[in-house]
Amino acid sequence: MQIQIDFRAETPLTNQIVEQIQHLLNTQVLQPGDQLPTVRALATELRINFNTVARAYRLLDEAGIISTQQGRGTFILEQPPPGQLATLRRASLEALARRYLAEADRYGFSRSESMLIFQETAASWPEPTAAQEQPQE
């Protein structure tokens, strides 16, 4: 597979994998029905931890991009209609938000502290370039 990891980038490895698989789909290098490497095979190929690839695949699964079928493998799903895609994107973002809040809670931060830091960080976060923006369908 044509995924390359930049260990010096600020973008977490999990996000790099997700973004590159989405890019391969957008450029039609990957097609619905294509099989992805196993988590272990991709982790070995990229020389990264198995759990990092597993998290990326889980995010892609939650977004409705891939499906893992026990004993068969992981496959690119048929792309849903535009309205459903927006719903899936929102669900994926909500899952990220829940994980952020759960992790902050685990470290003992209150909801208000977590929200304040998130808002401050988001306000100072650079705007994505046109090439990085995802279509809002």
N, CA, C and O atoms as a DFTB+ gen file, in Angstrom:
548 C
 N C O
     1  1       0.853      -1.181       0.000
     2  2       0.000       0.000       0.000
     3  2       0.889       1.231       0.000
     4  3       2.022       1.180       0.479
     5  1       0.395       2.317      -0.522
     6  2       1.171       3.531      -0.708
     7  2       1.064       4.488       0.475
     8  3       0.835       5.681       0.276
     9  1       1.222       3.999       1.687
    10  2       1.144       4.849       2.871
    11  2       2.559       5.081       3.372
    12  3       3.344       4.144       3.518
    13  1       2.871       6.348       3.633
    14  2       4.176       6.698       4.165
    15  2       3.966       7.498       5.443
    16  3       3.130       8.399       5.498
    17  1       4.735       7.154       6.463
    18  2       4.626       7.795       7.761
    19  2       5.777       8.787       7.921
    20  3       6.924       8.485       7.591
    21  1       5.452       9.971       8.432
    22  2       6.468      10.962       8.755
    23  2       6.558      11.041      10.272
    24  3       5.694      11.624      10.926
    25  1       7.610      10.450      10.824
    26  2       7.755      10.380      12.270
    27  2       8.055      11.747      12.884
    28  3       7.920      11.914      14.096
    29  1       8.458      12.720      12.079
    30  2       8.783      14.051      12.588
    31  2       7.603      15.008      12.494
    32  3       7.668      16.120      13.019
    33  1       6.536      14.598      11.841
    34  2       5.360      15.470      11.678
    35  2       4.630      15.623      13.002
    36  3       4.688      14.753      13.871
    37  1       3.938      16.757      13.135
    38  2       3.134      16.982      14.338
    39  2       1.859      16.156      14.315
    40  3       1.269      15.894      15.363
    41  1       1.431      15.746      13.130
    42  2       0.217      14.957      12.984
    43  2       0.459      13.562      13.556
    44  3       1.424      12.898      13.176
    45  1      -0.412      13.109      14.473
    46  2      -0.247      11.760      15.031
    47  2      -0.251      10.701      13.932
    48  3      -0.893      10.864      12.894
    49  1       0.477       9.614      14.178
    50  2       0.599       8.538      13.195
    51  2      -0.769       7.993      12.794
    52  3      -1.012       7.728      11.616
    53  1      -1.655       7.827      13.760
    54  2      -3.005       7.323      13.474
    55  2      -3.689       8.221      12.440
    56  3      -4.269       7.725      11.474
    57  1      -3.621       9.534      12.642
    58  2      -4.260      10.476      11.727
    59  2      -3.597      10.448      10.357
    60  3      -4.272      10.590       9.337
    61  1      -2.275      10.264      10.324
    62  2      -1.589      10.181       9.038
    63  2      -2.122       9.003       8.225
    64  3      -2.342       9.124       7.020
    65  1      -2.326       7.877       8.879
    66  2      -2.838       6.688       8.188
    67  2      -4.253       6.951       7.673
    68  3      -4.554       6.672       6.513
    69  1      -5.119       7.484       8.532
    70  2      -6.505       7.778       8.138
    71  2      -6.533       8.742       6.953
    72  3      -7.231       8.504       5.968
    73  1      -5.770       9.830       7.054
    74  2      -5.767      10.836       5.993
    75  2      -5.258      10.260       4.675
    76  3      -5.782      10.585       3.610
    77  1      -4.242       9.408       4.745
    78  2      -3.693       8.857       3.515
    79  2      -4.642       7.843       2.874
    80  3      -4.734       7.775       1.648
    81  1      -5.338       7.066       3.677
    82  2      -6.324       6.133       3.109
    83  2      -7.464       6.925       2.482
    84  3      -7.945       6.569       1.406
    85  1      -7.901       7.996       3.144
    86  2      -8.948       8.838       2.561
    87  2      -8.461       9.470       1.255
    88  3      -9.219       9.568       0.290
    89  1      -7.200       9.896       1.225
    90  2      -6.638      10.471      -0.001
    91  2      -6.605       9.429      -1.124
    92  3      -6.938       9.735      -2.269
    93  1      -6.203       8.201      -0.792
    94  2      -6.165       7.131      -1.801
    95  2      -7.563       6.847      -2.341
    96  3      -7.715       6.495      -3.511
    97  1      -8.575       6.994      -1.505
    98  2      -9.962       6.849      -1.959
    99  2     -10.369       8.014      -2.853
   100  3     -10.966       7.813      -3.910
   101  1     -10.047       9.226      -2.427
   102  2     -10.425      10.420      -3.197
   103  2      -9.765      10.449      -4.562
   104  3     -10.347      10.955      -5.521
   105  1      -8.561       9.913      -4.661
   106  2      -7.852       9.889      -5.943
   107  2      -8.122       8.603      -6.708
   108  3      -7.528       8.365      -7.760
   109  1      -9.009       7.781      -6.186
   110  2      -9.462       6.531      -6.808
   111  2      -8.354       5.497      -6.978
   112  3      -8.453       4.608      -7.824
   113  1      -7.297       5.615      -6.172
   114  2      -6.284       4.555      -6.128
   115  2      -6.901       3.350      -5.428
   116  3      -6.684       2.205      -5.825
   117  1      -7.683       3.630      -4.369
   118  2      -8.468       2.591      -3.703
   119  2      -9.905       2.713      -4.170
   120  3     -10.431       3.817      -4.311
   121  1     -10.533       1.579      -4.408
   122  2     -11.911       1.525      -4.902
   123  2     -12.772       0.744      -3.910
   124  3     -12.254      -0.091      -3.169
   125  1     -14.086       1.005      -3.889
   126  2     -14.964       0.188      -3.065
   127  2     -14.754      -1.294      -3.378
   128  3     -14.676      -1.691      -4.541
   129  1     -14.664      -2.092      -2.336
   130  2     -14.440      -3.525      -2.494
   131  2     -12.980      -3.928      -2.376
   132  3     -12.683      -5.104      -2.166
   133  1     -12.054      -2.968      -2.506
   134  2     -10.635      -3.292      -2.364
   135  2     -10.336      -3.740      -0.943
   136  3     -10.910      -3.232       0.020
   137  1      -9.432      -4.697      -0.831
   138  2      -9.039      -5.195       0.478
   139  2      -7.802      -4.451       0.958
   140  3      -6.848      -4.257       0.205
   141  1      -7.831      -4.037       2.223
   142  2      -6.681      -3.391       2.848
   143  2      -5.807      -4.461       3.494
   144  3      -6.275      -5.562       3.781
   145  1      -4.534      -4.133       3.723
   146  2      -3.685      -5.090       4.446
   147  2      -4.226      -5.300       5.857
   148  3      -4.948      -4.457       6.389
   149  1      -3.873      -6.419       6.447
   150  2      -4.258      -6.646       7.842
   151  2      -3.573      -5.604       8.707
   152  3      -2.592      -4.985       8.295
   153  1      -4.093      -5.417       9.901
   154  2      -3.500      -4.471      10.844
   155  2      -2.036      -4.836      11.085
   156  3      -1.159      -3.972      11.052
   157  1      -1.783      -6.103      11.325
   158  2      -0.406      -6.541      11.594
   159  2       0.502      -6.340      10.384
   160  3       1.647      -5.915      10.536
   161  1       0.006      -6.640       9.194
   162  2       0.825      -6.491       7.993
   163  2       1.181      -5.022       7.757
   164  3       2.326      -4.705       7.435
   165  1       0.199      -4.123       7.917
   166  2       0.472      -2.705       7.705
   167  2       1.406      -2.168       8.785
   168  3       2.304      -1.378       8.493
   169  1       1.198      -2.590      10.024
   170  2       2.086      -2.157      11.110
   171  2       3.526      -2.604      10.842
   172  3       4.468      -1.846      11.069
   173  1       3.685      -3.820      10.365
   174  2       5.019      -4.330      10.052
   175  2       5.629      -3.545       8.897
   176  3       6.798      -3.160       8.945
   177  1       4.826      -3.311       7.856
   178  2       5.305      -2.574       6.678
   179  2       5.750      -1.162       7.051
   180  3       6.774      -0.682       6.565
   181  1       4.970      -0.489       7.926
   182  2       5.268       0.885       8.316
   183  2       6.242       0.972       9.488
   184  3       6.740       2.048       9.822
   185  1       6.504      -0.180      10.106
   186  2       7.401      -0.264      11.273
   187  2       6.881       0.574      12.428
   188  3       7.613       1.351      13.041
   189  1       5.586       0.393      12.710
   190  2       4.951       1.083      13.820
   191  2       4.179       0.075      14.658
   192  3       4.038      -1.090      14.286
   193  1       3.684       0.545      15.794
   194  2       2.955      -0.310      16.715
   195  2       1.635      -0.783      16.115
   196  3       0.929      -0.015      15.461
   197  1       1.318      -2.025      16.340
   198  2       0.071      -2.655      15.907
   199  2      -1.143      -1.824      16.332
   200  3      -2.078      -1.646      15.552
   201  1      -1.128      -1.315      17.577
   202  2      -2.269      -0.569      18.113
   203  2      -2.514       0.740      17.359
   204  3      -3.651       1.203      17.276
   205  1      -1.467       1.330      16.817
   206  2      -1.611       2.571      16.048
   207  2      -2.432       2.319      14.789
   208  3      -3.334       3.091      14.464
   209  1      -2.122       1.249      14.089
   210  2      -2.873       0.896      12.886
   211  2      -4.294       0.486      13.265
   212  3      -5.245       0.831      12.563
   213  1      -4.445      -0.245      14.363
   214  2      -5.776      -0.671      14.805
   215  2      -6.658       0.547      15.102
   216  3      -7.843       0.540      14.771
   217  1      -6.093       1.594      15.723
   218  2      -6.863       2.819      15.994
   219  2      -7.279       3.493      14.684
   220  3      -8.414       3.951      14.553
   221  1      -6.366       3.551      13.725
   222  2      -6.689       4.167      12.432
   223  2      -7.818       3.400      11.750
   224  3      -8.760       4.010      11.244
   225  1      -7.734       2.081      11.732
   226  2      -8.783       1.273      11.119
   227  2     -10.108       1.455      11.854
   228  3     -11.167       1.479      11.226
   229  1     -10.056       1.585      13.184
   230  2     -11.286       1.783      13.954
   231  2     -11.936       3.119      13.577
   232  3     -13.155       3.192      13.424
   233  1     -11.119       4.184      13.426
   234  2     -11.670       5.485      13.015
   235  2     -12.297       5.409      11.626
   236  3     -13.363       5.977      11.385
   237  1     -11.630       4.705      10.718
   238  2     -12.164       4.542       9.369
   239  2     -13.447       3.722       9.381
   240  3     -14.366       3.984       8.604
   241  1     -13.507       2.731      10.263
   242  2     -14.706       1.906      10.396
   243  2     -15.860       2.750      10.948
   244  3     -16.984       2.675      10.452
   245  1     -15.570       3.554      11.982
   246  2     -16.597       4.418      12.572
   247  2     -17.124       5.432      11.560
   248  3     -18.288       5.829      11.617
   249  1     -16.263       5.846      10.639
   250  2     -16.672       6.815       9.616
   251  2     -17.395       6.154       8.448
   252  3     -17.850       6.844       7.535
   253  1     -17.507       4.822       8.463
   254  2     -18.206       4.120       7.395
   255  2     -17.400       4.003       6.112
   256  3     -17.970       3.851       5.032
   257  1     -16.084       4.074       6.223
   258  2     -15.220       3.993       5.047
   259  2     -14.765       2.565       4.797
   260  3     -14.633       2.138       3.650
   261  1     -14.527       1.828       5.875
   262  2     -14.081       0.440       5.747
   263  2     -14.958      -0.456       6.606
   264  3     -15.719       0.007       7.455
   265  1     -14.827      -1.747       6.359
   266  2     -15.516      -2.745       7.170
   267  2     -14.573      -3.924       7.354
   268  3     -14.000      -4.436       6.391
   269  1     -14.419      -4.347       8.608
   270  2     -13.607      -5.524       8.894
   271  2     -14.544      -6.696       9.102
   272  3     -15.446      -6.653       9.938
   273  1     -14.318      -7.736       8.333
   274  2     -15.147      -8.936       8.412
   275  2     -14.286     -10.062       8.976
   276  3     -13.303     -10.480       8.365
   277  1     -14.672     -10.536      10.137
   278  2     -13.914     -11.576      10.839
   279  2     -13.596     -12.744       9.918
   280  3     -14.494     -13.340       9.323
   281  1     -12.327     -13.062       9.805
   282  2     -11.899     -14.196       9.000
   283  2     -11.734     -13.903       7.527
   284  3     -11.169     -14.718       6.797
   285  1     -12.217     -12.748       7.067
   286  2     -12.110     -12.397       5.645
   287  2     -11.140     -11.257       5.400
   288  3     -10.376     -11.290       4.436
   289  1     -11.159     -10.239       6.270
   290  2     -10.269      -9.100       6.098
   291  2     -10.994      -7.776       6.197
   292  3     -12.157      -7.705       6.595
   293  1     -10.269      -6.717       5.822
   294  2     -10.790      -5.359       5.890
   295  2     -10.948      -4.819       4.479
   296  3     -10.020      -4.884       3.673
   297  1     -12.133      -4.282       4.183
   298  2     -12.466      -3.864       2.825
   299  2     -12.987      -2.437       2.801
   300  3     -13.593      -1.961       3.761
   301  1     -12.735      -1.761       1.673
   302  2     -13.304      -0.437       1.428
   303  2     -14.786      -0.630       1.126
   304  3     -15.156      -1.451       0.287
   305  1     -15.630       0.133       1.816
   306  2     -17.078       0.049       1.600
   307  2     -17.493       0.881       0.401
   308  3     -16.789       1.803      -0.012
   309  1     -18.658       0.535      -0.153
   310  2     -19.272       1.399      -1.157
   311  2     -19.510       2.742      -0.471
   312  3     -19.923       2.790       0.687
   313  1     -19.251       3.814      -1.179
   314  2     -19.413       5.124      -0.571
   315  2     -20.890       5.462      -0.452
   316  3     -21.648       5.301      -1.408
   317  1     -21.301       5.932       0.728
   318  2     -22.714       6.225       0.957
   319  2     -23.154       7.471       0.198
   320  3     -22.325       8.255      -0.262
   321  1     -24.472       7.646       0.073
   322  2     -24.989       8.865      -0.562
   323  2     -24.520      10.093       0.221
   324  3     -24.215       9.979       1.408
   325  1     -24.453      11.278      -0.425
   326  2     -23.915      12.481       0.209
   327  2     -24.537      12.820       1.563
   328  3     -23.806      13.174       2.488
   329  1     -25.839      12.726       1.711
   330  2     -26.467      13.043       2.992
   331  2     -26.009      12.108       4.099
   332  3     -25.792      12.530       5.235
   333  1     -25.866      10.843       3.760
   334  2     -25.412       9.872       4.746
   335  2     -23.944      10.095       5.093
   336  3     -23.530       9.859       6.228
   337  1     -23.158      10.547       4.122
   338  2     -21.749      10.825       4.367
   339  2     -21.600      11.913       5.421
   340  3     -20.744      11.809       6.300
   341  1     -22.424      12.954       5.343
   342  2     -22.378      14.028       6.332
   343  2     -22.711      13.484       7.721
   344  3     -22.085      13.873       8.707
   345  1     -23.684      12.594       7.799
   346  2     -24.056      11.981       9.074
   347  2     -22.907      11.150       9.628
   348  3     -22.614      11.203      10.823
   349  1     -22.258      10.386       8.760
   350  2     -21.122       9.569       9.200
   351  2     -19.952      10.433       9.646
   352  3     -19.286      10.115      10.632
   353  1     -19.697      11.525       8.927
   354  2     -18.608      12.430       9.322
   355  2     -18.893      13.023      10.700
   356  3     -17.992      13.124      11.534
   357  1     -20.140      13.413      10.939
   358  2     -20.501      13.986      12.236
   359  2     -20.345      12.940      13.345
   360  3     -19.838      13.247      14.424
   361  1     -20.773      11.725      13.079
   362  2     -20.643      10.652      14.074
   363  2     -19.174      10.395      14.400
   364  3     -18.819      10.155      15.554
   365  1     -18.338      10.446      13.390
   366  2     -16.908      10.247      13.609
   367  2     -16.335      11.365      14.469
   368  3     -15.549      11.110      15.382
   369  1     -16.727      12.601      14.181
   370  2     -16.254      13.739      14.960
   371  2     -16.767      13.670      16.399
   372  3     -16.038      13.998      17.335
   373  1     -18.014      13.246      16.575
   374  2     -18.555      13.086      17.924
   375  2     -17.786      12.017      18.696
   376  3     -17.543      12.175      19.893
   377  1     -17.402      10.937      18.028
   378  2     -16.617       9.889      18.681
   379  2     -15.266      10.436      19.124
   380  3     -14.784      10.099      20.205
   381  1     -14.655      11.276      18.297
   382  2     -13.379      11.896      18.683
   383  2     -13.567      12.795      19.906
   384  3     -12.748      12.790      20.824
   385  1     -14.650      13.563      19.905
   386  2     -14.923      14.459      21.032
   387  2     -15.140      13.663      22.319
   388  3     -14.634      14.032      23.379
   389  1     -15.899      12.563      22.215
   390  2     -16.120      11.721      23.408
   391  2     -14.811      11.158      23.931
   392  3     -14.594      11.109      25.141
   393  1     -13.928      10.728      23.016
   394  2     -12.634      10.188      23.451
   395  2     -11.788      11.268      24.114
   396  3     -11.127      11.006      25.119
   397  1     -11.802      12.479      23.561
   398  2     -11.058      13.595      24.152
   399  2     -11.558      13.861      25.573
   400  3     -10.763      13.955      26.508
   401  1     -12.880      13.983      25.730
   402  2     -13.433      14.277      27.055
   403  2     -13.185      13.133      28.044
   404  3     -12.899      13.377      29.216
   405  1     -13.292      11.901      27.578
   406  2     -13.042      10.758      28.458
   407  2     -11.576      10.736      28.906
   408  3     -11.277      10.450      30.065
   409  1     -10.678      11.037      27.986
   410  2      -9.249      11.048      28.327
   411  2      -8.937      12.193      29.288
   412  3      -8.177      12.012      30.240
   413  1      -9.514      13.367      29.048
   414  2      -9.311      14.505      29.944
   415  2      -9.853      14.172      31.338
   416  3      -9.223      14.492      32.346
   417  1     -11.016      13.533      31.386
   418  2     -11.604      13.122      32.661
   419  2     -10.694      12.122      33.377
   420  3     -10.522      12.187      34.594
   421  1     -10.120      11.210      32.618
   422  2      -9.225      10.208      33.196
   423  2      -8.006      10.865      33.857
   424  3      -7.474      10.355      34.843
   425  1      -7.576      11.993      33.303
   426  2      -6.447      12.731      33.873
   427  2      -6.872      13.701      34.967
   428  3      -6.036      14.407      35.531
   429  1      -8.165      13.741      35.269
   430  2      -8.655      14.549      36.372
   431  2      -9.043      15.974      36.023
   432  3      -9.221      16.797      36.921
   433  1      -9.179      16.288      34.735
   434  2      -9.584      17.628      34.334
   435  2     -11.101      17.713      34.309
   436  3     -11.780      16.762      33.921
   437  1     -11.631      18.868      34.729
   438  2     -13.085      19.067      34.682
   439  2     -13.522      19.321      33.246
   440  3     -12.705      19.608      32.372
   441  1     -14.818      19.210      33.025
   442  2     -15.354      19.473      31.690
   443  2     -15.068      20.915      31.281
   444  3     -14.700      21.172      30.135
   445  1     -15.238      21.866      32.218
   446  2     -15.001      23.278      31.871
   447  2     -13.528      23.523      31.553
   448  3     -13.226      24.282      30.632
   449  1     -12.599      22.899      32.290
   450  2     -11.175      23.039      31.968
   451  2     -10.883      22.470      30.576
   452  3     -10.162      23.077      29.785
   453  1     -11.444      21.316      30.297
   454  2     -11.221      20.662      29.004
   455  2     -11.747      21.513      27.862
   456  3     -11.077      21.662      26.840
   457  1     -12.939      22.073      28.025
   458  2     -13.541      22.898      26.982
   459  2     -12.743      24.186      26.775
   460  3     -12.539      24.613      25.639
   461  1     -12.292      24.807      27.872
   462  2     -11.522      26.045      27.765
   463  2     -10.228      25.808      26.987
   464  3      -9.904      26.569      26.076
   465  1      -9.500      24.773      27.338
   466  2      -8.248      24.465      26.648
   467  2      -8.519      24.116      25.191
   468  3      -7.784      24.540      24.300
   469  1      -9.572      23.343      24.948
   470  2      -9.904      23.000      23.566
   471  2     -10.197      24.258      22.752
   472  3      -9.689      24.416      21.642
   473  1     -11.015      25.151      23.305
   474  2     -11.373      26.377      22.585
   475  2     -10.153      27.260      22.346
   476  3     -10.007      27.828      21.264
   477  1      -9.273      27.382      23.344
   478  2      -8.061      28.188      23.178
   479  2      -7.154      27.582      22.103
   480  3      -6.595      28.298      21.273
   481  1      -7.018      26.267      22.129
   482  2      -6.173      25.595      21.145
   483  2      -6.773      25.720      19.752
   484  3      -6.053      25.978      18.788
   485  1      -8.077      25.540      19.638
   486  2      -8.743      25.650      18.337
   487  2      -8.610      27.063      17.781
   488  3      -8.428      27.240      16.576
   489  1      -8.700      28.062      18.640
   490  2      -8.599      29.447      18.185
   491  2      -7.220      29.756      17.614
   492  3      -7.090      30.580      16.709
   493  1      -6.200      29.102      18.138
   494  2      -4.837      29.379      17.666
   495  2      -4.367      28.374      16.611
   496  3      -3.255      28.481      16.096
   497  1      -5.219      27.401      16.297
   498  2      -4.860      26.356      15.327
   499  2      -4.869      26.952      13.926
   500  3      -5.792      27.695      13.589
   501  1      -3.863      26.647      13.095
   502  2      -3.856      27.219      11.740
   503  2      -5.015      26.691      10.907
   504  3      -5.407      25.529      11.022
   505  1      -5.552      27.563      10.073
   506  2      -6.628      27.172       9.168
   507  2      -6.069      26.203       8.130
   508  3      -4.941      26.378       7.670
   509  1      -6.845      25.181       7.752
   510  2      -6.359      24.248       6.721
   511  2      -6.311      24.932       5.364
   512  3      -7.082      25.847       5.076
   513  1      -5.390      24.465       4.547
   514  2      -5.337      24.975       3.178
   515  2      -6.475      24.332       2.396
   516  3      -7.072      23.360       2.860
   517  1      -6.777      24.851       1.239
   518  2      -7.865      24.333       0.412
   519  2      -7.657      22.861       0.096
   520  3      -8.625      22.104       0.020
   521  1      -6.390      22.437      -0.092
   522  2      -6.094      21.038      -0.424
   523  2      -6.366      20.110       0.741
   524  3      -6.628      18.924       0.542
   525  1      -6.304      20.647       1.984
   526  2      -6.508      19.813       3.164
   527  2      -7.964      19.708       3.573
   528  3      -8.342      18.771       4.277
   529  1      -8.781      20.646       3.146
   530  2     -10.182      20.660       3.566
   531  2     -10.945      19.499       2.961
   532  3     -10.741      19.143       1.800
   533  1     -11.818      18.919       3.750
   534  2     -12.682      17.838       3.295
   535  2     -13.961      18.457       2.723
   536  3     -14.430      19.471       3.240
   537  1     -14.520      17.883       1.692
   538  2     -15.782      18.415       1.170
   539  2     -16.883      18.240       2.193
   540  3     -16.991      17.187       2.820
   541  1     -17.698      19.261       2.365
   542  2     -18.838      19.212       3.282
   543  2     -20.071      18.872       2.478
   544  3     -20.632      19.744       1.815
   545  1     -20.508      17.629       2.520
   546  2     -21.649      17.193       1.709
   547  2     -22.872      17.051       2.556
   548  3     -23.935      16.692       2.050
